[in-house]
């Protein structure tokens, strides 16, 4: 299953014009502290190596991407369109859809300030989800804007220094009970009127409703217009029916600067399938230039669960399959069967045989269990350089010359 998912990720990335990269499984611990803060240490596997360096098994690859791009920023042609499928690790209690070890599909565009880049990476994610059979009735991309939200929160009286702390709370709004969310909000915002206005703001269902709560200043209006432009582009790309506006999509990490989104199953019974957004300051955080970037990540865990529940894995993941299974009528011909199986494999076909000393009927049953298309049966006819080939689907058998069989394998 995992290989089938990853093969699809790579295929879709390439046809959308992205180039594959990878990095080391170990990274400097400080890379993740810079991006996510000190609290990230409790969420990853870290160690000190023999040289005294603080390292960590990567919980994500975005800091590695930033480091790699910064090292070659002047020689890389723009835009940079890269994708990766890294193995990642989290030192957390395993839960449904969240494991300590997993694979994640990352797609990023660096060097494009236009919202078209955001639309393109969202399309790329949906291009894959459509390919594996997930319709707009199955999955939804919930989209908002951190830039817009920042301006609106300032307008209702939130101080600049409170924004990052408030983002982390707002990000939990749909993930905890209402009472718990209200308590968390109260710990950040002491003023009851301000809390009320924030909760009103976070309950809007369209950008048109925002103006009833707060007057849109120029910068806020620009970010709302950017959202409208994004939805227009997604319509042009043919994926608008998968996408909705949801002001509650915050993406708790501080480095997001613009469009943000998360992908969910429509029934909202699972964790987020993936998410991403624009991060125009990330490369600068790691000592590089101020350059625009946008991208997403989709993990294999929740995606695999959803595909399983929809019956899409059973219908699409290919069963183990053999071109030929080589059997023998008795032990006398066992080595001849093994020798022929190796010749079939050398000709580029898949072939199997039994490890057991079994009668022919049991070997035929094993061939069926291994989903072999044909079974080659070696018996006394081999003295005349002939053998029996049985079609496992129809049950038909024919006597063929060994040389004829091998020549056909070599020619196809």
N, C-alpha and C positions, 0 to 999 in steps of 0.2 A: 504493500500500500504506500509506504513512505517513498519508495523509489518512483512509483507512478505519479505521486503528487509533485515530487521534485522535478521529474522530467517535464511535467506540464508547466511548472514555473519557468524553467529554463527556455522551453520552446516559446512561450508567450513573451518573455522578456526579449528574446532575440528578434521576434517578428515586430516588436514595438521599437526596435532600434537601440536596445541597451546592450552594453558590453559587460561581460562577467569579470569580477574581481574577487579576491579573497584576501584574508590576512591571518596573522598568527592566532592560535587559540588563546595563548597567554598575552595579556597586555599589561602595561603599567597601571597599577591601581589608581593612581592620580588621574588617569584619563577619564575614569568613570566618576570620580569625585568632582572633577571640574564640571562635567555635564549634568550630574544628577544630585550633587550635594553629599554631605558626609553620611547621611542615612543609608546610602546605597551599599555601604560596607556590610551591613547586616543582611543584605539580600544576595550576596554573591560569595563564591568560593575564593578566598584570598590566601596568599602565602608569602613568605620571605625566602628568596632563593639563596644559594650559597654565596652570592656576591652581595647580599644584604639588600637587594632590591625588592620593593613591595610590588608583587604581581597579583593578577586575578585571572581566573578563567572567565572569558568574556561573557557577560550577560546580554550583550547586544553588539552590533558591529558599527554603529554610527560614529563613535569616537575614532575607531580605526580608519573609517572612511575619511574623516576630517584630517587625521594625521597623514594619510597617504596622499591625499589631494594637496595638502599644504606643502609637502615635500617636493611636489612636481608642478606647482600651480602655474609657473611661468612657461612650462613646456607643453602642458596639456591643452589641446584645442577645445574651445568652448562652443556650445555647451558640453559639459561632461555628463554623459548618460550612462550610469553604471548600475549593475545589479549584482547581488550576491545571495548565496544560499548557505549561510554559515551554521555550524553546530554551536549551540549556545547553552549556557548553564546558569541556573539560579539556585541559591542555597535557601530554598523555601519548602514548606510542607507541601508535598504533592496533593493536588486537588483535581477534580474533573476539569479537563481542558488546560491544566497548568502543571507541568512536570519540571523536574530538576534538570533534565536534559532534553533538548528539542531542536528542531530545525526551523529557521525563519527565512522567508523570502523578503529581501530588501531591494527596493527600487528607488533610485534618486536621480534628480536632475539638478545640476549645479551650474550656475552662471546665467540663469534666465529669470528676470524679474517679472515678466508677464504672467498673468494668471493662467495663461494657456498651458504653462508647465504643470500647474496644479491639476488642471483638467486632464492633461495627458497621463499623469501617473495614476489618477483615479480611474481613468479609462483602462489602463493597463491591468489594474487589479480586477476590474469587472470583466475585462476580456477573458481572463482566466476563469473567473467564477461562472461566466456564461458557458465557456467551453466544457466545463465539467458537469453542466446540466442544471446549475442553480439559476432560477428565474427571479424576476423582481418580486414574485410572491414568496420567495424563499429567503432572500437577503436584502438588506437595505444599507446604504451609506448615509450616515447622519453627519451633516456638515454644518460648521459654524466658522467663526473667525475670532482668533485671539486679539487681533488688532481692534476689531469692532468692540469686543467685550471689554477690553482695557479702557477704551474711550467712554463707554457707557458707564462703567463702574466709577471712573473719575467723575463723571457727570452727576452721579448720585451721592458723591461725597467721600469716596474711598481714596485714602492717601496713597501716594505712589509706593511708599514703603510697605504697604499692606497687601499689594496686589499678588505677589508670589505666594504668600501664605494663604490668601483667599482662593487663589486658583486651585491649590491642593484640596481645599475643602469643597469647593464647587464641583470638582471632578468626581467627588464621592456622592453627589446628590442622588443619582439614580441607583447607587450601589448599596445604600444603607437605608434603614427605616426613616420615615419623615421626622420622627421625634429625635432620633440620633443625629440627623442632619441639622435640625434646629439647634441642638445643643452645641454641635461643632461650630456652627455659624456664630453662635453667641460668644464662644471663646475667642473668636477673631474680631467680631464687631460688637462693641459694648452698647452702641446706640441703637435703641429699639426701632426708631424711625428709619434709620439707615438699613437695618436688617430687613424691615418690611419692604422697602423699595428694591433691595437686592432680590428678595424672594419673588416679588412681582415681576421683576425683569427676567428672572430665570424661568418664569412660567409662560412666557410668550410663545406662540406657536408659529408666528410668521414675522418677517422683518417689518411688515406694515403695523403690527401691534406695538412695536417699540416706541414709536413717537407718542403714544398715549401715556407712556410712563416717564419718558425723558426726552427733552428737545435735542435733536441731532445737531451737533456742531459739525464743522466742515470735515474734520478728520474722521468722525464717526460716519458721516454720510458717505465719504469716500470708500470706507471699508464695506458699508452696506451695498454700495454700487458694485464693488468688486465681487461680492457674493452673487449679485444678480448676473453679472457677466459670467461668472463661473457656471451657474446653472444654465445660462444660454449656450455656453460651449458644450456642456454635457448633453444638452438637447441635440445640438448639431452632431455630436459624436454618436448619438443613438442610445445613450444610457441614462437619460434623464429619469426614466421611470424607476430606476434603482435608488434615486437620491432624494433626500428630504433635508429641509433646514431644521436644525435642532440646536438652540442656543445653549443647551446643557452640555454639549460636547466641548470640553475645556482642555483635555490633555494636560494633566497636572504638571508635567515637566516645564520648567521656566524658560527653556530655550526656544519654544515655539513663538513665532512672531506674526503669523497671518492666518491664512486658511488652515483649519484643522478638521479632522473627520475620523470617525470610527465606523467599522463595518460589523453589523450584527445580523443574526438570523431574525427574520420578521417577527417571530413569536417571542423574541427576547428571552428565551429560555436558557441561553448559553452565555458565556463570557464573550467579549468582543473577538471576532475572527481576526481583526487586524485594525490598524489605524496609522495615522500619520499627519503630515501637515508641512507648513513652510517654516524653515528655521534659518533666517537670514543672518544670524549672528554666530552660528556654531563654529565655523572655520576660524573666525576671529578669536573665539574663546581659547582655541588651541594654538594661538600665535600666528595665524594666517591673516589674509586680507579680509576686508568686509565684502563678502560676495554672497549673492542670493543662492538659496538651495531649498528644495522641496522633495519629499519622498514619503514612503510608507513601509510598514513591515506587516507580514502575515505569517503567523505560526502554523505549524502542521498539526498541533494538538486539537484545537477547537474545530478547525477545518475538517480534520479527519472524523471527528464525532458527528458533525453536521452531515457530511457526505454519507456516513454510515447510516444515520437515522433516515435520510431521504432515500436510501436504497441505491445510491448512485455508485458506490464502490463495488457492490456486488455485480452491477450491470457492466461496469467499465474496466475494472482492474483485471487484466488477463490472468487466467488460471495457468498454473504450471503446465507446460506442454512439451511433449517430445515428438520429434519427427518419426523416430523409429525406436522400438524396443526389440532387442535381440534375445531370442530364447533358444533353448536347445531341448531336444526330445529326451536325451539322457546324458548322464555325466560324461560320457565318451566325447561329446561335442562341446563341452563347456569352454575349453580354451579356444576352439575355433570361433565360438560365438563372441568371446571377449575380443579376439583379434579383429573380427569383422566390425564390432562396435567401435573400436578405435579408428578403423579406416573410415567409417561413416562420419565420425567426429572430425577427422582430419580433412574430410571433404567439405566441412563447414556446416554439417547438419547436427542437430541434437540427437543423442542416442543414449539409451540406458540398457541395463541388464540386471539380472537378479544377483544379489550377493549370497543367496541361500541355495542350498542343494534342494531344489523343489521339482516336483513333476511339472509337466507342460501346462496343465490346467491352472495350477497355481501361478505359474509365470504369466500366463495370459491374463489372469485376474490382476496381477501386479501391473501389467502393461496398461490395463484399463484404468487402474487407480492413478497411474502416472500420466493419464490423458495422452497416451501415445496415438498418433495418427495411424501408424502401421506397425505390425509386428513381423519381424523376420525370424523365421523358424528354421533352425539348422538341424538336419537329421542325416539319414543315410544318403540322401541325394547329393550331399556335399562331395561325395566321392566322384561324382560326375560334374563337379563344379556348378551345382544347382542348389537352390534353396526355395523355401516357400515364403511368400509375402502375403500377409493377411491384412485386409482393410478392416480396422477396428470398428468403424462406424457401420459398414454394410455387412461385415462378416464374410465377404468374398475373399477367396484365396486364389493365388496363381503361382505356378512354378516358373522361376526366372533364373537366367544364368548369372553367376556372381559378377563376371566382367561387365555384363550389360547393366546390372544394377549400379556398380561403381562408376561406370562411364556416364550414366545419367546424372549421378550426384555431382560429378566433376563439371558437367556441362550446364548445370542450372544454378 
